[in-house]
Amino acid sequence: MNSKQTLIIGSTTVDILLNIPRLPKTSEDINFLKQSLHLGGCAYNVSDVLRHFKINYKLCSPVGGGMYGEKVRELFKEKGIEVFVDVDGENSCCYCLVESDGERSFICGHGVEYQFIKSAFDKIDMATVDSAYICGLELEESTAEDEVSYIEELSNFHKKAGTPFTLFFATGARIQYIPTNFMDRILALNPIIHLNSSEAMTYTHEMTAQDAAIALSSKTGNSVIITMGKQGSLYFDAETGELGFIPCVPVKIVDTVGAGDSHCGALIAGLKQGKSLRDAVSQANIVAAAVVGSAGASLSDEDFATLNL
C-alpha cells in the first residue's frame, strides 16, 4: 500500500439533522420528529472513510470561530483530529432536512470553513503527497483562485519530478455554479471525477449517464465515476476503455446524508490500496450503503468493522 499522503481539501461543518415527515409548503408549519448534531462537510466525510481504511491522509479544513466553529473544535478534540489552520471569522452550519423516505435536502450557510488558506499549505512538503481531493463547493468562493493555483502547483511539482500525482474531484451538487475558468483549469489537471448522474448530465448536457461519463472522460483523459442512487454506480475506466455498472447494495434507508462523500472516500481508499477501478467502485458501494443505512454522514468504528470488504 502506498504510504504517501492524500490531501483532503475542503470543509468540515456542523450538520444539524432534522427528521421531518416531508418538506413544508410555503407558509406551512410542520413539526420535526427528531433533531441531532454531527460533524459533516464533504472533506470531513471523505477523510473519515480514509481513517477507517487506515489510509495516510491529511484533513485540510480551516476552522474559525462562532458557535459552530467552537463546536467543530470540540468534536475534533474528542476525535483526536488536529485543526489544520485557525482562521478569523465564523463557521456556519448545514441544516439537513431528512424526509420519511430518507431523502435529504440541504440548507447551508457558507462561513470561513469553505475558505481556502493558501499559506497554510506552506508547511506541507509536496514530495510527501501523491494525491489530493477537492470539492466543487469551494470553487464558488472568493478564495477559489488560490485553491486552483495551489492544485496546479502541486500537479506541476510532480510532473517536473516525474512522480505520480492523482487529483480526485467531487464536483458537488452545485456544479452549474462553478465558474467556467476554474472548472476548465481543474479538468486540465486530468482528475478522476466523482459525481452523481444529475450533476453529470447537467454539466455535459448529455441525455444519459453513460454518455455523460464518456464525455467527461474525453475532457480529462481520466476515469469517471457516476453514482446513480438506488440503482448503483456507473464507471468509465480511462485506462481500459471499460464502461461498467455495479448495482447498489440493498439496504433499508435511514437517511442519505453523506452517501456521495462516503462513496468517494471509499473509492479513493480502494485505489490507494491498489484495487482496480471496478473493485474500488464495488467497495465504495458497500460503504455508501452502510452510511445510508445509519443516521448521519459517517460510520462508527463498530459499524465499519462489520462491513464485508
Buried (B, 14 or more C-beta within 10 A) or exposed (E): EBEBBBBBBBBBBBBBBBBBEEEEEEEEEEEEEEEEBBBBBBBBBBBBBBBBBEBBBBBBBBBBBBEBBBBBBEBBEEEEBEBBBBBEBBBBBBBBBBBEEBBBEEEBBBBBBBBBBEEBBEEBEBEEBBBBBBBBBBBBBEBBBBBBEBBBEBBEBBEEEEEEBBBBBBBBBBBEEBEEEBBEBBBEBBBBBBBBBBBBBBBBEBEEBBBBBBBBBEBBEBBBBBBBBEEBBBBBBBEEEEBBBBEBBEBEBBBBBBBBBBBBBBBBBBBBBEBBBBBBBBBBBBBBBBBBBBBBBBBEEEBBEEBEB
